[in-house]
Amino acid sequence: MPAKKPKMSPHNATIKRDANKLKKENFNVMAAIPQFPEPPPIGSQKRKIDLFAQKRNKIIMREYQTPADEAASKEQISSYKRSAAQRRRYGKKVDFEVIEVPEK
């Protein structure tokens, strides 16, 4: 009998769902899950956002948070917001979102 695959966490399942949707819309998608290339490092601390997608001048940046992540990630979110603002200055249309994901 084949071994069962471990169940994907709600956090990763949400990333996968959104990444696949954007891929179908012809975005170049990078995501912090094994099925996709790694997103580019952001900021001086080389942080990895959960989902980064680009199509021409449109960029989508998404960070997915569970309630346990919230307190620890304020600095990380600030770094992503600065990165989005900087990309806008270079003429890109950037959509940055923090998406709340329930733990179960």
Rosetta blueprint (number, residue, H / E / L):
1 M L
2 P L
3 A L
4 K L
5 K L
6 P L
7 K L
8 M L
9 S L
10 P H
11 H H
12 N H
13 A H
14 T H
15 I H
16 K H
17 R H
18 D H
19 A H
20 N H
21 K H
22 L H
23 K H
24 K H
25 E L
26 N L
27 F L
28 N E
29 V E
30 M E
31 A E
32 A L
33 I L
34 P L
35 Q L
36 F L
37 P L
38 E L
39 P L
40 P L
41 P E
42 I E
43 G L
44 S L
45 Q L
46 K L
47 R E
48 K E
49 I L
50 D L
51 L E
52 F E
53 A E
54 Q E
55 K E
56 R L
57 N L
58 K E
59 I E
60 I E
61 M E
62 R E
63 E E
64 Y E
65 Q E
66 T L
67 P L
68 A L
69 D L
70 E L
71 A H
72 A H
73 S H
74 K H
75 E H
76 Q H
77 I H
78 S H
79 S H
80 Y H
81 K H
82 R H
83 S H
84 A H
85 A H
86 Q H
87 R H
88 R H
89 R H
90 Y L
91 G L
92 K L
93 K E
94 V E
95 D E
96 F E
97 E E
98 V E
99 I E
100 E E
101 V L
102 P L
103 E L
104 K L
